[in-house]
Amino acid sequence: MSRRVTEVAGKRLSLSNLEKDLYPSYGFTKAHILEYYRRISWFILPHLKDRALTLKRYPEGVEQEFFFEKRCPSHRPSWVTTTEIAQDNGELMTVCLVNDLNTLMWVANLASLELHVPLARADSPETPDSMVFDLDPGDQADILDCARVALILRDLLSPLRLASYAKTSGKKGLHVYVPLNRKEVTFEETKTFSKAVAEVMQRNYPDLVTAKMAKEHRKKKVFINWSQNDSSKTMICVYSLRAREKPFVSFPLAWSNLENLAGQRDPEKLQITHAEAASRAEAMGDLFREVLVKKQKLPYL
Amino acid sequence: MKLSSGGGNETAAQGIWSGTISFSLVAIPVQLVKAVEPGRVSFRMLHGKDYSPLLRRMFCPREEKMVPPDEIIRGYEIGPDKYIVLTDEELESVSPERSRTIEIIEFIDMKDVDSIYYDHPYYLVPSKGGEKAYSLLAEVMRRANKAGLAKFVLGEREYLVAVKSMEGALSLITLHYSEEILPDEEIAPQDGKIESEEKSRMKKIIKEMTGDFTPEKYADERRKKIVKLLRKKLKEKATVEAPAVEEEEGGGPVDLIAVLEESMRKVKKSR
């Protein structure tokens, strides 16, 4: 195995297998992945900060076996920030917090192409700072159907004084986030609220939307997965790469942009590649910033 | 899917605790890290009929129902159906104060400590600025064949520990308290008449079987076989999937539903 020791911000980091092609049908090596995360670091780090990272590692690339790793790998450099979180059985588990560039580089070097984080910060694991609608197209539905649902959601929530923000999942779906950023919010509330919204959507658009998990209900429809609003669940972090044939990214889209793209009926335009993600973020700034700071209240609970 | 085949050989830098080793006027900043990772293969318990993962819950046999965590307290059993109840506060009041030092009380000969006292091993890693003092202590203890006997608080307990030198590094091993060691007086047989002929024969056998300690020669065979079996089943795609948890429909706060329906009417009108 080839190794190279580098120094990021004065901290030593050993990088391995830089030439290994982890997206073989596209041609994207470990070095490319590190370069992408370095370039996007300014944008992604605030969204990873203080959240218990779940690594999704593809040591042999996107076409081979992967594994999730919630526990922070024990063979880690001493400068990696960690914290302890309680598991379901009450035992503590050490998890990584990606709070700086070094840690992001180290995590990327572990071939953790995808970075998944909970909706709550590690020191307040029961307090979601946003509510999410995970729009997942069933068989014979696509990302354009998701875009339609996302736009209806935006319009449905806006009279309730709830601004929302959309990003691509980097796979087939879209994610709509409603920032809350209030310390009294609980997952029980976000779950109750999002479930009510999903069911109202299903009642009013029965041919387009389902609020039910079971696969047989999802055909030709968009599943609004409200159950992601749970302390035990994680979401793909905005700006994270996805493990697909090409290095697509979970990327934020302005509503006007989404409206345009939905009108053009070209699903390909809703897939943002690594290069486009980096240059668009640099040009437009972080379109997901409000998700971290905007304070909103869920009414009528 | 994760299937690692064994503990790695790299030094685990998993800090469990950080503080200082101190004695006399010396203070060495260190981190305590794990030295062993038991290679046990652990399994999740599943419901056989649909592979749902199962949870452990506390069950009250009298009421025949599950007991929520806020109704659970601790009792020390003193006889059939008789307990002394201790509250969390009472337990906390007797816990040692958290401390940031491994206070060496005396230096001892490690030979004098029977291995029966050994409990759990850790490595000590020097923290920034402590490297020099760390190496000095490790080197001097190695030459003098001494280990530091220390008291040390980790979590809720105070431990008796030995700080040892180990090839230029320091290790820490927690020791059992003497009251934890079970008596051994009756283990050695009383009438120990030994014929010198038998003795020399035994000596000879041992000599013939003498080897250097090479732990790499041995491995947990059952673990190896389980991992091999798991790999094979993974390759054969002999995996099962738990069903998604289906939640019932309906409900939700009445006012919220009404407001959402009202908002929805407007959305539909404007489209």
Chai-1 contact restraints between the chains, C-beta under 6 A:
chainA,res_idxA,chainB,res_idxB,connection_type,confidence,min_distance_angstrom,max_distance_angstrom,comment,restraint_id
A,F67,B,M1,contact,1.0,0.0,6.0,A-B,restraint_1
A,F67,B,K2,contact,1.0,0.0,6.0,A-B,restraint_2
A,S74,B,A12,contact,1.0,0.0,6.0,A-B,restraint_3
A,S74,B,Q14,contact,1.0,0.0,6.0,A-B,restraint_4
A,H75,B,G8,contact,1.0,0.0,6.0,A-B,restraint_5
A,H75,B,E10,contact,1.0,0.0,6.0,A-B,restraint_6
A,H75,B,A12,contact,1.0,0.0,6.0,A-B,restraint_7
A,R76,B,A13,contact,1.0,0.0,6.0,A-B,restraint_8
A,S78,B,A13,contact,1.0,0.0,6.0,A-B,restraint_9
A,D155,B,V267,contact,1.0,0.0,6.0,A-B,restraint_10
A,L156,B,S263,contact,1.0,0.0,6.0,A-B,restraint_11
A,L156,B,M264,contact,1.0,0.0,6.0,A-B,restraint_12
A,L156,B,V267,contact,1.0,0.0,6.0,A-B,restraint_13
A,P159,B,S263,contact,1.0,0.0,6.0,A-B,restraint_14
A,A196,B,G252,contact,1.0,0.0,6.0,A-B,restraint_15
A,A196,B,L256,contact,1.0,0.0,6.0,A-B,restraint_16
A,A196,B,I257,contact,1.0,0.0,6.0,A-B,restraint_17
A,V200,B,L260,contact,1.0,0.0,6.0,A-B,restraint_18
A,V200,B,M264,contact,1.0,0.0,6.0,A-B,restraint_19
A,N204,B,M264,contact,1.0,0.0,6.0,A-B,restraint_20
A,M213,B,A244,contact,1.0,0.0,6.0,A-B,restraint_21
A,M213,B,E246,contact,1.0,0.0,6.0,A-B,restraint_22
A,Y300,B,P253,contact,1.0,0.0,6.0,A-B,restraint_23
A,Y300,B,D255,contact,1.0,0.0,6.0,A-B,restraint_24
A,Y300,B,L256,contact,1.0,0.0,6.0,A-B,restraint_25
A,Y300,B,V259,contact,1.0,0.0,6.0,A-B,restraint_26
A,L301,B,P253,contact,1.0,0.0,6.0,A-B,restraint_27
